[in-house]
Amino acid sequence: MPTAYVLLNCELGHENEIINELKKLPGVVEVEGSYGVYDMIVKISADTMDKLKETITWHVRKIEKIKSTLTLIVIEGQGS
């Protein structure tokens, strides 16, 4: 199953609002706040790579108050 981790930078003070929006999206498995360069990390899975890309491009990246994203697509079969 195609999976990606998306690192987000958000406008200060809007983290909870963004987390609530992300949790409504299809395929969002986990949302966690983080300290450091990025404000949160989102794990997303989908049935196909096209659906995964669609969720990231047309849903996650369109949420207001998200300033930037960095997407890491998992290599299936490598690792665990």
C-alpha positions as a Markdown table, in Angstrom:
| # | Residue | x | y | z |
|---|---|---|---|---|
| 1 | Met | 0.0 | 0.0 | 0.0 |
| 2 | Pro | 1.6 | 3.3 | -1.0 |
| 3 | Thr | 2.5 | 5.4 | 2.0 |
| 4 | Ala | 4.0 | 8.8 | 2.5 |
| 5 | Tyr | 5.2 | 11.0 | 5.4 |
| 6 | Val | 4.5 | 14.7 | 4.9 |
| 7 | Leu | 6.4 | 17.2 | 7.0 |
| 8 | Leu | 4.5 | 20.5 | 7.4 |
| 9 | Asn | 5.3 | 24.1 | 8.4 |
| 10 | Cys | 2.3 | 26.0 | 9.6 |
| 11 | Glu | 1.4 | 29.5 | 10.6 |
| 12 | Leu | 2.0 | 30.0 | 14.3 |
| 13 | Gly | -1.1 | 29.4 | 16.4 |
| 14 | His | -3.0 | 27.4 | 13.8 |
| 15 | Glu | -1.7 | 23.9 | 14.5 |
| 16 | Asn | -4.8 | 22.5 | 16.2 |
| 17 | Glu | -7.0 | 23.8 | 13.4 |
| 18 | Ile | -4.8 | 22.2 | 10.8 |
| 19 | Ile | -4.6 | 18.9 | 12.7 |
| 20 | Asn | -8.4 | 18.8 | 12.7 |
| 21 | Glu | -8.6 | 19.4 | 9.0 |
| 22 | Leu | -6.0 | 16.8 | 8.2 |
| 23 | Lys | -7.8 | 14.1 | 10.3 |
| 24 | Lys | -10.9 | 14.6 | 8.0 |
| 25 | Leu | -8.9 | 13.7 | 4.9 |
| 26 | Pro | -9.1 | 10.2 | 3.4 |
| 27 | Gly | -6.0 | 8.2 | 3.9 |
| 28 | Val | -4.6 | 10.2 | 6.8 |
| 29 | Val | -3.3 | 7.6 | 9.3 |
| 30 | Glu | -1.5 | 9.7 | 11.8 |
| 31 | Val | -0.9 | 13.4 | 12.6 |
| 32 | Glu | 1.6 | 14.4 | 15.2 |
| 33 | Gly | 3.0 | 17.8 | 16.2 |
| 34 | Ser | 6.8 | 18.0 | 16.3 |
| 35 | Tyr | 9.6 | 20.3 | 17.5 |
| 36 | Gly | 12.4 | 21.4 | 15.2 |
| 37 | Val | 12.4 | 22.5 | 11.6 |
| 38 | Tyr | 8.9 | 21.2 | 10.9 |
| 39 | Asp | 5.7 | 21.8 | 12.9 |
| 40 | Met | 4.1 | 18.4 | 12.3 |
| 41 | Ile | 4.3 | 15.1 | 10.5 |
| 42 | Val | 1.5 | 13.4 | 8.7 |
| 43 | Lys | 1.4 | 9.7 | 7.7 |
| 44 | Ile | -0.8 | 9.1 | 4.6 |
| 45 | Ser | -1.7 | 5.8 | 2.9 |
| 46 | Ala | -3.8 | 5.0 | -0.1 |
| 47 | Asp | -4.8 | 2.1 | -2.4 |
| 48 | Thr | -2.8 | 3.4 | -5.3 |
| 49 | Met | 0.1 | 5.8 | -5.9 |
| 50 | Asp | -2.2 | 8.1 | -7.9 |
| 51 | Lys | -4.7 | 8.4 | -4.9 |
| 52 | Leu | -1.8 | 9.1 | -2.6 |
| 53 | Lys | -0.4 | 11.9 | -4.8 |
| 54 | Glu | -4.0 | 13.2 | -5.2 |
| 55 | Thr | -4.5 | 13.4 | -1.4 |
| 56 | Ile | -1.2 | 15.2 | -0.9 |
| 57 | Thr | -1.4 | 17.6 | -3.9 |
| 58 | Trp | -5.1 | 18.5 | -3.9 |
| 59 | His | -6.1 | 18.1 | -0.3 |
| 60 | Val | -3.1 | 18.5 | 2.2 |
| 61 | Arg | -1.3 | 21.2 | 0.3 |
| 62 | Lys | -4.5 | 23.2 | -0.2 |
| 63 | Ile | -5.2 | 23.6 | 3.5 |
| 64 | Glu | -5.0 | 27.2 | 4.5 |
| 65 | Lys | -2.4 | 28.2 | 7.1 |
| 66 | Ile | 0.1 | 25.5 | 5.8 |
| 67 | Lys | 3.1 | 27.4 | 4.7 |
| 68 | Ser | 5.2 | 24.5 | 3.2 |
| 69 | Thr | 5.4 | 20.8 | 2.9 |
| 70 | Leu | 8.1 | 18.1 | 2.4 |
| 71 | Thr | 6.9 | 14.8 | 1.1 |
| 72 | Leu | 8.7 | 11.5 | 1.7 |
| 73 | Ile | 7.2 | 8.6 | -0.2 |
| 74 | Val | 8.0 | 5.2 | 1.3 |
| 75 | Ile | 9.8 | 2.6 | -0.8 |
| 76 | Glu | 7.5 | -0.4 | -0.6 |
| 77 | Gly | 9.1 | -3.7 | 0.5 |
| 78 | Gln | 12.3 | -2.1 | 1.8 |
| 79 | Gly | 12.8 | -2.1 | 5.6 |
| 80 | Ser | 10.2 | -3.9 | 7.7 |
